[in-house]
C-alpha cells in the first residue's frame, strides 16, 4: 500500500499531473471518474494568493468527491510561500504540493518553478518554509535538473526528504528539454534505489499507453505514475492502465458515444462551477482532444467551438451521435 503520510493511495497509484489551464475541477472530476487515484490543482502563484488575485483564489476550489486532492503552489520567496501554504490549508486539501518543475519562461524568469533548479539551496529553504508553516503533508513536483550538466535529482531527493517532504514526483526531463526529446527514467530509478529514500517516488513523463505504464513500472521500480498530457481529452487512460495491469488485456477504445458523454459532462460541470458563459468558453479548448482521430469531424468541431448556449451545444452533441 502506497501512502503519503496517512493518505492511502492503493498498491500502485496513478496520479493526475497538475497542468495549467487544464487541471481545473471539471477536468479533475472526469479523470477521477475514469480511475485517477490522486488529483492536483493547477499551480497557483504564492504572490497571487497573498495579493488576493481572483484567478489564483478560484484555483483553490476543491470538492469532496475529488479526494484525495492536493493544491500546488509555486514561488521564489520563502515568506510568500509559507504564507500561501497557510492560505491553502484553510480550504482543507489533503496535501500541499510545491512546483519546482514548470519550465515556462514567465515562471522561470521569476525565480520559480524549474527556475529554482539552478539554486538547490534556495529550493530547500523554500520547502522548509512551507513544511514549517502547515500541518498538511508537503510533496514536491520537480525535474531531473536544469540541464544535462546539472542532473542532481538523487542528492536533491535526499535533501527534500530530510526537511520533511512526504513524496516526490519527478518529471524525467531537464528544464532545458522543456517537453521535447525523450524522458530518462533511469535517473528516477537511481532515486528509488537509494537506501536512504523511504518516501514514495512517482515517475512522470511520456506515459501514453497501458503497455508503456507496465514497462516503466517494472523497469524503474517507481511507487506510482503521474500522467499529464496523455490524459488531456483522454481521461480513460487511467482505467485502461489499471485494467492492463490486472488482466494483461487492453480495454476497447472509447466509442463516439463515450467521447460525447465525456464532453457533455465536462461542459456541464464547467457551467456548474463557473457559470454558463465561462463554462462554455473554457471547455472549448478541450473538444479537439475529445474527438481526436475521428475522420471528417472538422465541421462539427467548428460548431462546438462557436456554440454559445447549452441548448445549441447539446444539439450538436446529438447530431454527432447520429452521424457516427
Rosetta silent file (secondary structure, phi, psi, omega in degrees, C-alpha in Angstrom):
SEQUENCE: XXXXXXXXXXXXXXXXXXXXXXXXXXXXXXXXXXXXXXXXXXXXXXXXXXXXXXXXXXXXXXXXXXXXXXXXXXXXXXXXXXXXXXXXXXXXXXXXXXXXXXXXXXXXXXXXXXXXXXXXXXXXXXXXXXXXXXXXXXXXXXXXXXXXXXXXXXXXXXXXXXXXXXXXXXXXXXXXXXXXXXXXXXXXXXXXXXXXXXXXXXXXXXXXXXXXXXXXXXXXXXXXXXXXXXXXXXXXXXXXXXXXXXXXXXXXXXXXXXXXXXXXXXXXXXXXXXXXXXXXXXXXXXXXXXXXXXXXXXXXXXXXXXXXXXXXXXXXXXXXXXXX
SCORE:     score description
SCORE:     0.000 S_00000001
   1 L     0.000  122.674  177.621    0.000    0.000    0.000 S_00000001
   2 L   -86.663  129.846 -179.502    1.445    3.364   -1.069 S_00000001
   3 E  -131.515  140.300  166.831    0.817    6.139    1.452 S_00000001
   4 E  -105.068  101.938 -169.131    1.636    9.827    1.601 S_00000001
   5 L    54.453 -110.704 -178.873    1.727   10.192    5.364 S_00000001
   6 L  -101.671    6.654 -178.587   -1.800    8.969    6.244 S_00000001
   7 E   -87.386  113.360 -179.075   -3.270    9.252    2.737 S_00000001
   8 E   -86.584  127.635 -174.115   -3.803    5.746    1.349 S_00000001
   9 L  -117.621    6.045 -179.711   -3.403    5.569   -2.431 S_00000001
  10 L    91.291 -175.146 -173.898   -3.603    1.841   -3.195 S_00000001
  11 L   -71.825  -40.465 -179.696   -0.958   -0.605   -4.407 S_00000001
  12 L  -148.212   86.590 -172.161    0.278    1.396   -7.410 S_00000001
  13 E   -70.471  148.562  172.702   -1.426    4.780   -7.680 S_00000001
  14 E  -110.675  120.316 -174.340   -1.994    6.710  -10.887 S_00000001
  15 E  -106.645  140.142  173.154   -1.803   10.462  -10.301 S_00000001
  16 E   -86.199  122.280 -178.684   -3.203   13.218  -12.494 S_00000001
  17 L   -67.198  145.894  172.259   -0.461   15.799  -13.067 S_00000001
  18 L   -72.582  125.519 -178.596   -1.174   19.436  -12.259 S_00000001
  19 L  -132.810  126.701 -179.673   -1.454   21.268  -15.600 S_00000001
  20 L   -59.916  133.642 -179.851   -2.014   24.974  -16.089 S_00000001
  21 L    63.348   14.009  177.463   -5.356   25.771  -17.778 S_00000001
  22 L  -126.822  -52.355 -170.658   -6.221   22.048  -17.788 S_00000001
  23 L   -81.436   55.972  176.677   -6.414   20.594  -14.260 S_00000001
  24 L   -91.774  174.242 -174.836   -9.473   22.507  -13.116 S_00000001
  25 H   -55.093  -42.437  179.598  -12.346   20.898  -11.149 S_00000001
  26 H   -62.561  -42.577  179.554  -14.389   19.689  -14.182 S_00000001
  27 H   -67.060  -42.758  178.374  -11.354   18.007  -15.767 S_00000001
  28 H   -60.591  -40.302 -179.260  -10.229   16.537  -12.452 S_00000001
  29 H   -61.970  -40.770  177.779  -13.721   15.142  -11.869 S_00000001
  30 H   -62.299  -44.728 -178.759  -13.622   13.375  -15.247 S_00000001
  31 H   -66.694  -36.562  176.146  -10.220   11.849  -14.506 S_00000001
  32 H   -62.750  -44.378  179.478  -11.420   10.736  -11.072 S_00000001
  33 H   -58.349  -32.126 -176.053  -14.470    9.120  -12.684 S_00000001
  34 L  -104.587   22.306  165.477  -12.140    7.196  -15.002 S_00000001
  35 L   111.138   -0.354  178.172   -9.718    5.900  -12.392 S_00000001
  36 L   -66.914  135.584 -175.792   -7.247    8.586  -11.278 S_00000001
  37 L   -91.316  -25.897 -178.357   -6.185    7.900   -7.668 S_00000001
  38 E  -144.243  134.547 -177.343   -4.795   11.330   -6.740 S_00000001
  39 E  -117.962  153.794  176.465   -5.611   14.727   -8.192 S_00000001
  40 E  -132.881  148.074  174.994   -3.822   18.085   -8.104 S_00000001
  41 E   -70.714  167.935  164.484   -4.977   21.616   -8.762 S_00000001
  42 E   -59.584  157.418  179.046   -3.457   23.832  -11.412 S_00000001
  43 E   -72.914  144.926 -173.209   -0.369   25.514   -9.992 S_00000001
  44 E  -122.505  130.481  178.571   -1.091   28.667   -8.025 S_00000001
  45 E   -68.001  127.625  177.759    1.211   31.656   -7.616 S_00000001
  46 H   -62.058  -40.419  179.020    2.083   32.267   -3.965 S_00000001
  47 H   -65.600  -38.393  178.644    2.239   36.016   -4.647 S_00000001
  48 H   -62.682  -41.251  177.990   -1.153   35.863   -6.386 S_00000001
  49 H   -62.335  -43.359 -177.085   -2.739   34.172   -3.381 S_00000001
  50 H   -68.199  -36.344  178.340   -1.329   36.759   -0.998 S_00000001
  51 L   -75.265   -6.712 -177.976   -2.487   39.624   -3.237 S_00000001
  52 L    68.860   30.908  178.212   -5.950   38.026   -3.268 S_00000001
  53 L   -61.595  131.076 -173.590   -5.835   37.739   -7.060 S_00000001
  54 H   -58.633  -44.737 -177.386   -9.210   36.400   -8.227 S_00000001
  55 H   -62.282  -41.235  179.548   -7.742   33.871  -10.668 S_00000001
  56 H   -65.713  -42.857 -179.035   -5.428   32.462   -8.018 S_00000001
  57 H   -64.040  -36.982 -178.219   -8.208   32.229   -5.421 S_00000001
  58 H   -65.061  -28.972  179.493  -10.516   30.443   -7.849 S_00000001
  59 L   -71.044   -8.992  176.698   -7.885   27.723   -8.287 S_00000001
  60 L   -80.609   -7.271 -178.036   -8.345   26.882   -4.597 S_00000001
  61 L   -65.239  118.120  172.804  -11.781   25.400   -5.346 S_00000001
  62 L  -133.099  159.782 -175.095  -11.800   21.722   -4.401 S_00000001
  63 L  -132.188  151.352 -174.229  -14.684   19.316   -3.768 S_00000001
  64 H   -60.750  -32.225 -178.706  -15.075   16.297   -1.508 S_00000001
  65 H   -68.310  -12.368  179.712  -15.687   13.886   -4.415 S_00000001
  66 H   -82.810  -18.873 -168.053  -12.150   14.641   -5.650 S_00000001
  67 L   -60.922  145.492   -1.065  -10.333   13.400   -2.575 S_00000001
  68 L   -76.049  139.409 -178.183   -7.540   12.784   -2.152 S_00000001
  69 E  -136.947  138.041  177.931   -6.651   16.103   -3.776 S_00000001
  70 E  -112.982  149.573  173.905   -3.599   18.338   -3.429 S_00000001
  71 E  -106.380  129.709 -176.307   -3.205   22.048   -4.106 S_00000001
  72 E  -103.372  133.008  178.127    0.011   23.036   -5.842 S_00000001
  73 E  -120.394  158.577  174.311    1.787   26.344   -5.220 S_00000001
  74 E  -143.591  157.003  178.458    4.858   27.959   -6.739 S_00000001
  75 L   165.925  172.223 -176.970    7.076   30.922   -5.973 S_00000001
  76 L  -122.687    8.555 -178.071   10.609   32.003   -5.187 S_00000001
  77 L  -118.378  127.501 -174.683   10.208   33.839   -1.878 S_00000001
  78 H   -59.702  -46.823 -177.064   10.265   31.947    1.415 S_00000001
  79 H   -63.876  -43.128  179.986    7.891   34.239    3.288 S_00000001
  80 H   -65.615  -39.152  179.499    5.366   34.306    0.439 S_00000001
  81 H   -66.427  -41.366  179.269    5.479   30.524    0.081 S_00000001
  82 H   -63.672  -45.003 -178.804    4.956   29.997    3.812 S_00000001
  83 H   -66.246  -40.506 -179.558    2.038   32.436    3.906 S_00000001
  84 H   -67.579  -32.567  176.380    0.407   30.947    0.806 S_00000001
  85 H   -63.609  -35.344  177.235    0.657   27.452    2.330 S_00000001
  86 H   -68.503  -38.079  176.951   -1.341   28.738    5.304 S_00000001
  87 H   -64.008  -42.549  179.014   -3.978   30.169    2.945 S_00000001
  88 H   -61.588  -43.182 -177.486   -4.113   26.798    1.148 S_00000001
  89 H   -58.314  -31.296 -176.702   -4.508   24.915    4.419 S_00000001
  90 L   -64.472  -23.792  179.596   -7.667   26.898    5.181 S_00000001
  91 L   -94.197    3.165  170.601   -9.536   25.227    2.280 S_00000001
  92 L    61.250   52.864  168.059   -8.587   21.766    3.609 S_00000001
  93 L   -73.668  176.273  178.734   -6.917   19.903    0.763 S_00000001
  94 L   -82.532  -24.284  177.320   -5.276   16.588    1.592 S_00000001
  95 E  -159.843  167.262  173.475   -1.793   17.957    0.936 S_00000001
  96 E  -111.037  129.201  177.497    0.243   20.905   -0.341 S_00000001
  97 E  -112.131  142.040  178.293    2.427   20.321   -3.389 S_00000001
  98 E  -109.497  131.478  179.624    5.271   22.614   -4.450 S_00000001
  99 E   -90.592  110.081  170.414    6.044   23.114   -8.126 S_00000001
 100 E  -116.969   28.492 -173.848    9.769   23.052   -8.858 S_00000001
 101 L  -127.844  -17.308 -175.944    9.255   21.713  -12.358 S_00000001
 102 L   -62.752  122.139 -175.114    7.350   24.187  -14.553 S_00000001
 103 L   -92.131   -0.050 -173.296    9.735   25.110  -17.409 S_00000001
 104 L   -64.679  137.941 -172.192    7.719   28.024  -18.823 S_00000001
 105 H   -57.156  -42.148 -175.657    9.795   31.178  -19.265 S_00000001
 106 H   -65.972  -25.914  176.559    7.426   33.559  -17.449 S_00000001
 107 H   -82.852  -47.588 -178.101    7.597   31.338  -14.341 S_00000001
 108 H   -61.249  -39.198 -177.457   11.322   30.545  -14.545 S_00000001
 109 L   -67.228  -16.588  176.592   12.251   34.211  -15.054 S_00000001
 110 L   -93.376   10.458  178.974   10.609   34.993  -11.692 S_00000001
 111 L    70.419   31.539 -179.549   12.911   32.501   -9.973 S_00000001
 112 L  -128.309 -179.682 -179.223   10.092   29.985   -9.504 S_00000001
 113 H    56.060 -134.446 -179.698    9.089   26.584  -10.904 S_00000001
 114 H   -68.820  -12.904  176.553   12.030   24.947  -12.663 S_00000001
 115 H   -60.236  -27.059 -179.066   13.968   28.202  -12.208 S_00000001
 116 H   -70.615  -18.583 -179.434   14.718   27.026   -8.670 S_00000001
 117 H   -63.045  -16.115  176.968   16.688   24.083  -10.110 S_00000001
 118 H   -84.253   -6.798 -178.370   19.616   26.476  -10.573 S_00000001
 119 L  -143.219   84.799 -174.438   19.755   27.089   -6.813 S_00000001
 120 H   -65.455  -32.284  177.122   19.186   23.903   -4.810 S_00000001
 121 H   -62.115  -39.040  176.597   19.892   25.659   -1.502 S_00000001
 122 H   -65.514  -41.889  177.705   17.003   28.012   -2.275 S_00000001
 123 H   -55.033  -44.694 -179.069   14.811   25.019   -3.162 S_00000001
 124 H   -67.610  -40.602  178.815   15.486   23.517    0.232 S_00000001
 125 H   -63.902  -43.573  179.309   14.842   26.824    2.046 S_00000001
 126 H   -61.830  -43.519 -179.439   11.531   27.319    0.212 S_00000001
 127 H   -64.126  -44.962 -179.634   10.477   23.761    1.004 S_00000001
 128 H   -59.771  -41.270 -179.851   11.460   24.088    4.646 S_00000001
 129 H   -62.135  -40.578  179.330    9.439   27.305    4.946 S_00000001
 130 H   -69.212  -46.361 -179.473    6.329   25.561    3.588 S_00000001
 131 H   -57.186  -42.029 -178.187    6.781   22.450    5.753 S_00000001
 132 H   -69.388  -26.265 -170.842    7.104   24.621    8.883 S_00000001
 133 H   -91.195   -7.884 -175.942    4.038   26.707    8.042 S_00000001
 134 L  -136.240  152.562  174.928    1.468   23.928    7.569 S_00000001
 135 L   -92.165   -5.492  178.515    0.278   20.791    9.305 S_00000001
 136 L   -76.586  153.472  171.868   -0.607   19.235    5.933 S_00000001
 137 E   -61.456  141.875  178.075    1.752   16.785    4.210 S_00000001
 138 E  -112.757  129.223  177.466    4.041   18.589    1.755 S_00000001
 139 E  -123.076  168.148 -175.201    5.020   16.968   -1.549 S_00000001
 140 E  -128.874  141.209  166.558    7.187   18.094   -4.465 S_00000001
 141 E  -116.647  123.782 -175.996    6.919   18.015   -8.262 S_00000001
 142 E  -146.140 -175.068  178.018   10.286   18.587   -9.916 S_00000001
 143 E  -120.799  178.235 -176.905   12.597   17.686  -12.807 S_00000001
 144 L   -65.440  -31.137 -177.077   15.949   15.932  -13.107 S_00000001
 145 E   164.925 -176.025 -179.202   17.859   19.222  -13.035 S_00000001
 146 L   -70.936  -49.366  178.824   18.349   22.415  -15.009 S_00000001
 147 L  -146.520 -177.581 -176.339   20.292   20.819  -17.881 S_00000001
 148 H   -63.275  -23.163 -179.172   22.272   17.673  -18.672 S_00000001
 149 H   -85.997   -5.319 -177.151   25.324   19.050  -16.871 S_00000001
 150 H  -132.375   35.320  176.850   23.438   19.611  -13.620 S_00000001
 151 E   -75.137  113.955 -171.501   21.324   16.492  -13.128 S_00000001
 152 L  -137.746   27.910 -170.223   21.331   16.168   -9.358 S_00000001
 153 H   -64.820  -29.888  179.927   17.986   14.603   -8.530 S_00000001
 154 H   -63.922  -47.491  178.301   19.435   11.883   -6.250 S_00000001
 155 H   -65.502  -42.520 -178.163   21.042   14.429   -3.929 S_00000001
 156 H   -61.960  -42.974 -179.540   18.020   16.748   -4.167 S_00000001
 157 H   -60.545  -42.401  177.341   15.577   13.949   -3.226 S_00000001
 158 H   -60.191  -47.276 -176.820   17.603   13.160   -0.089 S_00000001
 159 H   -66.162  -37.394  177.584   17.713   16.785    0.964 S_00000001
 160 H   -65.796  -43.161  177.186   13.981   17.257    0.348 S_00000001
 161 H   -60.543  -40.065 -177.191   13.169   14.177    2.403 S_00000001
 162 H   -64.501  -27.486  179.469   15.428   15.448    5.189 S_00000001
 163 L   -95.313    8.589  170.037   13.438   18.694    5.519 S_00000001
 164 L   110.470    7.147  178.471   10.121   16.858    5.803 S_00000001
 165 L   -68.803  139.589 -173.120    8.793   16.226    2.283 S_00000001
 166 L  -100.885  -12.035  175.541    6.418   13.227    2.207 S_00000001
 167 E  -168.763  153.351  179.034    6.566   12.273   -1.516 S_00000001
 168 E  -132.713  130.873  171.817    8.289   13.430   -4.708 S_00000001
 169 E  -104.862  127.223 -174.201    7.018   13.316   -8.291 S_00000001
 170 E  -117.721  117.722  170.861    9.845   13.506  -10.819 S_00000001
 171 E   -82.325  122.415 -168.990    9.396   14.521  -14.448 S_00000001
 172 L   -83.068   45.765  171.409   12.261   12.712  -16.133 S_00000001
 173 L  -133.842  163.071  171.487   13.453   15.657  -18.223 S_00000001
 174 L   -87.243  169.863  176.732   15.627   18.679  -17.513 S_00000001
 175 L   -64.953  -40.097 -177.540   14.287   22.210  -17.682 S_00000001
 176 L   -60.432  -33.390  178.535   16.281   22.859  -20.860 S_00000001
 177 L   -67.550  -21.439 -171.920   14.494   19.948  -22.550 S_00000001
 178 L    54.623 -117.358  177.217   11.091   21.522  -21.828 S_00000001
 179 L  -116.805   18.774 -176.156    8.756   18.782  -23.175 S_00000001
 180 L   -96.109  168.945  177.250   10.984   17.741  -26.078 S_00000001
 181 L    65.611 -169.303 -178.772   13.128   14.683  -26.618 S_00000001
 182 L   -97.164  145.318  171.634   12.797   11.555  -24.514 S_00000001
 183 L   -77.623  149.616 -178.200   12.393   11.420  -20.764 S_00000001
 184 L  -118.851   95.290 -175.989   15.104    9.412  -18.985 S_00000001
 185 L   -75.860   -7.410  179.662   13.596    7.416  -16.141 S_00000001
 186 H   -61.008  -30.021  177.953   16.927    5.772  -15.257 S_00000001
 187 H   -70.477  -33.477  176.425   17.577    8.780  -13.006 S_00000001
 188 H   -68.074  -39.065  178.038   14.283    8.161  -11.198 S_00000001
 189 H   -59.543  -38.184  179.399   15.319    4.527  -10.724 S_00000001
 190 H   -64.742  -35.914  175.809   18.533    5.717   -9.048 S_00000001
 191 H   -63.523  -45.836 -179.678   16.481    7.744   -6.575 S_00000001
 192 H   -62.936  -33.624 -177.676   14.356    4.679   -5.806 S_00000001
 193 H   -77.262  -12.969 -178.885   17.487    2.523   -5.370 S_00000001
 194 L   -68.913  117.680 -177.046   18.949    4.914   -2.788 S_00000001
 195 L   -63.483  -17.618  179.312   18.618    3.108    0.583 S_00000001
 196 L   -78.164  -20.033 -176.603   18.170    6.463    2.352 S_00000001
 197 L   -83.902  122.097  179.535   14.958    7.236    0.477 S_00000001
 198 L  -127.784   13.014  176.228   11.866    5.977    2.284 S_00000001
 199 L  -104.350  159.404  179.039    9.130    8.228    0.865 S_00000001
 200 E   -62.930  139.656  175.994    7.074    7.443   -2.262 S_00000001
 201 E  -120.625  120.119 -178.969    8.696    8.374   -5.579 S_00000001
 202 E  -107.175  137.570  179.849    6.371    8.866   -8.539 S_00000001
 203 E   -96.918  146.927 -177.722    7.547    8.903  -12.144 S_00000001
 204 E  -144.884  140.304  176.514    6.274   11.327  -14.783 S_00000001
 205 L   126.867  114.076  171.141    6.989   11.803  -18.473 S_00000001
 206 L    73.864    8.957  177.127    5.940   10.118  -21.737 S_00000001
 207 L   -80.499  109.131 -176.396    3.463    7.608  -20.277 S_00000001
 208 L  -132.320   12.561  179.112    0.846    7.452  -23.015 S_00000001
 209 L  -158.057  156.754  175.703   -0.279    3.806  -23.102 S_00000001
 210 H   -60.046  -37.582 -179.345   -1.001    0.870  -20.778 S_00000001
 211 H   -62.390  -44.836 -179.102    1.943   -1.039  -22.272 S_00000001
 212 H   -68.321  -37.283  177.926    4.388    1.718  -21.500 S_00000001
 213 H   -60.284  -44.325  179.475    2.980    2.165  -17.991 S_00000001
 214 H   -65.896  -44.211  179.524    3.554   -1.542  -17.251 S_00000001
 215 H   -59.405  -45.665 -177.172    7.042   -1.492  -18.778 S_00000001
 216 H   -71.809  -35.330  176.022    8.091    1.559  -16.756 S_00000001
 217 H   -60.038  -47.547 -176.463    6.560    0.241  -13.544 S_00000001
 218 H   -72.984  -36.139 -173.457    8.526   -2.982  -13.846 S_00000001
 219 H   -79.660  -35.849 -170.370   11.747   -1.472  -15.189 S_00000001
 220 H  -111.111   -6.441  170.903   12.178    1.548  -12.923 S_00000001
 221 L    68.046   23.181 -179.151   10.568    0.432   -9.650 S_00000001
 222 L   -69.993  162.480 -179.564    8.571    3.620   -9.024 S_00000001
 223 L   -85.051  -15.113 -179.991    5.793    3.715   -6.412 S_00000001
 224 E  -178.836  174.107 -177.634    3.270    5.123   -8.868 S_00000001
 225 E  -125.335  137.030  174.159    2.948    7.042  -12.110 S_00000001
 226 E  -103.279  129.350 -176.557    1.859   10.629  -12.722 S_00000001
 227 E  -116.094  131.003 -178.915    0.093   11.209  -16.039 S_00000001
 228 L  -116.982  -93.448 -171.226   -0.267   14.626  -17.643 S_00000001
 229 H   -59.236  -31.221 -178.467   -0.609   15.330  -21.347 S_00000001
 230 H   -66.919  -17.012  179.950   -1.837   11.816  -22.214 S_00000001
 231 H   -90.370  -11.245 -178.386   -4.967   12.432  -20.104 S_00000001
 232 L   -70.109  116.965 -177.031   -5.971   15.617  -21.958 S_00000001
 233 L    75.494    1.298 -177.492   -9.059   14.648  -23.942 S_00000001
 234 L  -145.330   63.499 -178.744   -8.494   11.034  -22.891 S_00000001
 235 L   -65.372  -14.477 -178.993   -9.399   10.522  -19.214 S_00000001
 236 L   -65.254  -15.187 -173.851   -9.948    6.819  -19.973 S_00000001
 237 H   -59.624  -31.424 -177.588   -6.198    6.221  -19.801 S_00000001
 238 H   -65.175  -51.057  179.277   -6.282    5.675  -16.025 S_00000001
 239 H   -68.871  -30.694  177.432   -8.737    2.767  -16.101 S_00000001
 240 H   -63.188  -41.959  178.518   -7.091    1.401  -19.253 S_00000001
 241 H   -66.214  -44.590 -179.265   -3.773    1.166  -17.406 S_00000001
 242 H   -61.706  -42.031  179.442   -5.367   -0.396  -14.327 S_00000001
 243 H   -64.975  -39.384 -179.798   -7.166   -2.998  -16.409 S_00000001
 244 H   -66.229  -40.338  175.976   -3.969   -3.841  -18.301 S_00000001
 245 H   -59.636  -41.779 -172.746   -2.067   -4.266  -15.020 S_00000001
 246 H   -78.924  -35.034 -170.783   -4.775   -6.590  -13.705 S_00000001
 247 H  -121.155  -17.285 -174.552   -5.552   -8.679  -16.796 S_00000001
 248 L    76.795    7.151 -179.009   -2.843   -8.084  -19.413 S_00000001
 249 L  -116.833  148.906  179.098   -5.610   -7.121  -21.840 S_00000001
 250 L   -90.055  136.808  173.428   -6.438   -3.770  -23.392 S_00000001
 251 L   -69.725  152.175  175.027   -9.887   -2.289  -22.967 S_00000001
 252 L   -62.542  149.091  179.518  -11.679   -1.346  -26.190 S_00000001
 253 L   -63.210  150.840  178.139  -11.132    2.267  -27.240 S_00000001
 254 L   -59.992  137.975  178.326  -13.829    4.721  -26.170 S_00000001
 255 L   -76.933  173.313  174.704  -16.680    4.918  -28.664 S_00000001
 256 H   -60.789  -37.836  177.977  -18.024    8.153  -30.120 S_00000001
 257 H   -62.327  -39.772  176.799  -20.826    7.870  -27.551 S_00000001
 258 H   -62.504  -41.742 -178.356  -18.212    7.649  -24.765 S_00000001
 259 H   -67.410  -40.604  177.133  -16.467   10.726  -26.146 S_00000001
 260 H   -63.532  -43.036  179.431  -19.708   12.674  -26.397 S_00000001
 261 H   -60.704  -42.296  179.279  -20.588   11.719  -22.820 S_00000001
 262 H   -63.667  -44.778 -179.660  -17.191   12.938  -21.574 S_00000001
 263 H   -64.519  -40.449  178.598  -17.500   16.238  -23.445 S_00000001
 264 H   -64.715  -44.174  177.352  -21.081   16.737  -22.163 S_00000001
 265 H   -60.151  -44.508 -176.474  -20.022   16.011  -18.589 S_00000001
 266 H   -59.287  -51.258 -176.752  -17.076   18.361  -18.906 S_00000001
 267 H   -70.004  -34.083  177.938  -19.081   21.345  -20.137 S_00000001
 268 H   -62.893  -48.169 -179.328  -21.958   20.631  -17.710 S_00000001
 269 H   -67.692  -33.365  177.336  -19.618   20.582  -14.719 S_00000001
 270 H   -65.578  -40.554  178.531  -17.771   23.656  -16.024 S_00000001
 271 H   -67.583  -38.388  177.321  -21.051   25.581  -16.229 S_00000001
 272 H   -63.234  -34.410 -175.468  -22.000   24.473  -12.711 S_00000001
 273 H   -81.727  -46.084 -171.913  -18.617   25.670  -11.446 S_00000001
 274 H  -114.552    1.068 -175.711  -18.089   28.948  -13.310 S_00000001
 275 L    94.343  160.817 -171.687  -21.490   29.822  -14.699 S_00000001
 276 H   -58.699  -51.710 -173.369  -22.937   29.227  -18.147 S_00000001
 277 H   -64.150  -52.462 -178.793  -20.916   31.702  -20.210 S_00000001
 278 H   -66.456  -37.665  179.353  -17.461   30.999  -18.762 S_00000001
 279 H   -59.033  -44.540  179.018  -18.146   27.282  -18.548 S_00000001
 280 H   -65.862  -46.176 -178.022  -18.909   27.130  -22.272 S_00000001
 281 H   -62.049  -44.090 -172.984  -15.942   29.304  -23.237 S_00000001
 282 H   -76.831  -17.435  178.615  -13.382   27.455  -21.133 S_00000001
 283 H   -85.467  -16.604 -175.361  -14.421   23.999  -22.324 S_00000001
 284 H   -55.616  -37.327 -175.375  -13.953   24.878  -25.999 S_00000001
 285 H   -69.070  -10.509 -177.461  -10.233   24.140  -25.958 S_00000001
 286 H   -92.904  -19.133 -171.139  -10.939   20.510  -24.975 S_00000001
 287 H   -62.736  -40.977 -179.491  -13.243   19.428  -27.820 S_00000001
 288 H   -58.460  -35.103  179.885  -10.497   18.825  -30.395 S_00000001
 289 H   -73.925  -40.653  179.808   -8.861   16.421  -27.936 S_00000001
 290 H   -62.181  -34.639 -174.645  -12.056   14.523  -27.070 S_00000001
 291 L  -109.572   21.276  179.738  -12.795   13.873  -30.732 S_00000001
 292 L   -60.209  136.677  175.360   -9.225   13.463  -31.954 S_00000001
 293 L    89.292   -6.270  178.054   -8.791   10.867  -34.687 S_00000001
 294 L   -85.833  123.546 -174.992  -12.411   10.895  -35.862 S_00000001
 295 L   -72.306  150.680  178.139  -12.444   11.404  -39.621 S_00000001
 296 L    56.122   39.665 -175.895  -14.444   14.206  -41.254 S_00000001
 297 L   -99.910   -2.274 -170.791  -15.044   15.880  -37.899 S_00000001
 298 H   -56.162  -43.665 -177.622  -13.940   19.405  -38.853 S_00000001
 299 H   -64.036  -45.163  179.154  -17.443   20.847  -39.329 S_00000001
 300 H   -65.152  -37.407  179.002  -18.706   19.526  -36.006 S_00000001
 301 H   -63.321  -42.508  178.316  -15.590   20.747  -34.231 S_00000001
 302 H   -61.378  -39.492  178.931  -16.136   24.227  -35.645 S_00000001
 303 H   -65.537  -40.904 -178.513  -19.736   24.149  -34.450 S_00000001
 304 H   -63.375  -38.002 -175.659  -18.706   23.061  -30.946 S_00000001
 305 L   -87.050    0.737  175.901  -16.218   25.915  -30.522 S_00000001
 306 L  -117.590  -10.339  178.184  -18.671   28.565  -31.722 S_00000001
 307 L   -63.447  139.436 -174.424  -21.846   27.435  -29.919 S_00000001
 308 L  -116.942    0.755 -179.792  -22.892   29.958  -27.267 S_00000001
 309 L  -137.056  155.375  177.191  -25.689   28.239  -25.377 S_00000001
 310 H   -58.975  -39.449 -178.222  -26.166   24.875  -23.655 S_00000001
 311 H   -61.754  -44.058  179.209  -29.112   24.114  -25.966 S_00000001
 312 H   -63.588  -45.994 -179.069  -27.005   24.693  -29.075 S_00000001
 313 H   -60.521  -48.235 -175.769  -24.113   22.635  -27.708 S_00000001
 314 H   -70.873  -25.494  172.736  -26.234   19.685  -26.678 S_00000001
 315 H   -66.447  -40.365  178.086  -27.985   19.752  -30.048 S_00000001
 316 H   -65.398  -40.457  177.979  -24.576   19.418  -31.731 S_00000001
 317 H   -59.518  -42.672  178.946  -23.699   16.509  -29.448 S_00000001
 318 H   -63.825  -38.756  178.621  -26.917   14.731  -30.512 S_00000001
 319 H   -63.757  -40.499  177.986  -26.081   15.380  -34.159 S_00000001
 320 H   -60.559  -42.879 -179.328  -22.599   13.850  -33.659 S_00000001
 321 H   -62.822  -34.637  179.393  -24.179   10.711  -32.192 S_00000001
 322 H   -72.757  -34.604 -172.779  -26.420   10.364  -35.270 S_00000001
 323 H   -80.141  -26.315 -173.387  -23.569   10.909  -37.743 S_00000001
 324 L  -117.283    0.000    0.000  -21.023    8.476  -36.333 S_00000001
